[in-house]
């Protein structure tokens, strides 16, 4: 400690000169780094917002539409009709088998009630129904005669439900859709070697690619449940694809998003009123129906070999139970789980 009256010889501490070149350079570097981080964060934020918006606009432009809706008076809830079409000899790897033109291999009714469980009901394509202007025939014939509009009217007459939106799934395009999601896992409890569909299967569950999934969906003759069994497998296939499509699985995979949208819009055709948001709602409804709290199955079936004459073997829906069944679907009063089924199965 310096003595009183004496001045210390130690130099006084000095503060850095704010104008010194080294200090200015360091300050500017820190400022530039801060600005760079802010710009990168802003660009990333814009990209996160702009990408899904751009993808949505792009997807909207790719949607294919067809006239389908009847304009009938609305019924409670939201009803979707999904038709799986099988174009012979067309794109998608479907082989010629002697059938001319286009047909519906799968017809699914998806209903979201005002309250209650979402239901997805497989309507056997050979169901004996009244086709407007044609009389009694197979449900599949409505599509062959009048395309989507006549099929919609026939289903509305059968179920008492007004179809709000229609989606047509080209089964050939499903092959590309399966490949776009990286394949799916499918299950069937039987050995199959069916030359008509190309399905070769060992009983159990297997990971499959697009062509194998298409064969799985098309096989009918080797299935003891016939048309109903095929409808159940096609529903399983669509459910497996939907299960692979989740925001979490695609959020960091822009290339996967583009491939999926491209394959999906190529495989699907929608009614004239449907937009991208309606497609999204349909997908959510499909997932809800296949979840634990949903309803899946068929209407009550009285006979798998009903022969009314002139049109061969048909599926006869129970004439007494079917109206009550669809009323309960409409009102959301059925409990969750499996419904319907093949008599004696």
Secondary structure, DSSP 8 states (H G I E B T S, - for coil): ---TT----S-------TTSHHHHHHHHHHHHHHHHHHHHHHHHHHHHHHHHHHHHHHHHHH-EEE---------SSEEEEEEEEEETT-TTT----S--SEEEEEEEEEEE-SSS--EEEE--TTBEEEETTTEEEEHHHHHHHHHHHHHHHHHHHHHS----EEEEEEHHHHHHHHHHTT-EEEEESS-EEETTTTEEE-SEEEEE-HHHHHHHHH--TT-TTHHHHHHHHHHHHHHHHHHH--HHHHTT-HHHHHHHHHHHHHHEEEETT--HHHHHHHHHHHHHHHSTT-EEEEEEEEEEEE--SSS--EEEE-TTHHHHHHHHHHHT-S-SEEEEE-TT-
